[in-house]
Amino acid sequence: EIISGTVQQISRGDILINLGRTEAVVPLKEQIRKERYRQGDPIRAYVVNVLRTAKGPQVLLSRTHPGFLDKLFQLEVPEIYEGTIEVKAVAREPGERAKIAVHSNDARIDPVGACVGMKGSRVQAVVRELSNERIDIVPWSEDEAIFLSRALSPAVVKRVVIDRRERRMSAIVDDDQLSLAIGKSGQNARLAAQLTGWHVDIMHESRFEEQQAERAATAVALSDVPGIGKVMLERLEEAGIQTANALVRLPFDKLLLVPGVGEATGAKMQETAKEIVDARLAAYREEVTKAQAEAAEIAKAEAIEAAKIAAAEAAEAAEAAEAAEIAKAEAIEAAKIVAAEAVVTSEADVVSEVSTDTEAV
């Protein structure tokens, strides 16, 4: 629950709070980093534990716990308090950003709109209490892919690929949405993973295709792992472990659930499988790197050749332009000569006419 009190003392970073009949403490790690309190300030916090000590019970409070955000919304949103709207999940980076997933049990009520309130009044009251912590309100969905797409808002997700065995989801986004989905310092992706409870990978389409190609090319059959006999092979396959790669990725505690697998046997199998898978993966990546280097060299050579052709064409164009200028200059000079000859001829005709007129007089 949330309780209110007054700051009584600050000792070594911990805040001691007077609750009236008893005292409580907000440890330094349970405080929002940018908040500062002084003696006499009012404070609200979430009860996380009550410890029995020689001096009596000690109440431990927190302002960073996800439950604090949940309870604040209960106080501000009557529909949550009444149970009409459920808070399904909460993820926080205290004082910075939070995501809360809500679901309405009444189809007529919009859970997000109810939490936001008229002109944002309800959510803003919570934001002010949490020192302007940015809060994203996400509609909850039973469909994991849809829920992840909403949790990664404001980024637009093209599609989601789910790996239920490893409890991992890959969100495929366009290149221009990648940085938005990941968020500043990976914050948006971390909160989405906390909210959904799944491991989340965010990548663009080409990277996903590369990853899938790598997985297909580096798959190692269980039969290729030394020390795994026929009976053990059958038991592993019955447990859904089809490849050495899956054996390596399988959590050790789940491997121990396979009949006949003890701690020593399981550790040895995973260690041997990891050596083979790592070797296959290293060889594949070396081939890919080599191919990429060769492709880069070819592209570089083609670019150099194209630059040479372009330079040659530019030189030819320059020569043609120079020839045109020369031709133009020659044409102008020829025109001047013709004009001069025309003037001389005209003057000769005038002299001839004057002579004729004189003779006639």
Beta strands, then each sheet from edge to edge (+ up, - down):
strand 1: 2-11
strand 2: 14-18
strand 3: 23-26
strand 4: 42-53
strand 5: 56-62
strand 6: 85-93
strand 7: 97-104
strand 8: 134-139
strand 9: 159-163
strand 10: 168-173
strand 11: 199-204
sheet 1: 1+ 2- 3+ 5+ 4- 1+
sheet 2: 6+ 7- 8-
sheet 3: 9+ 10- 11-
end
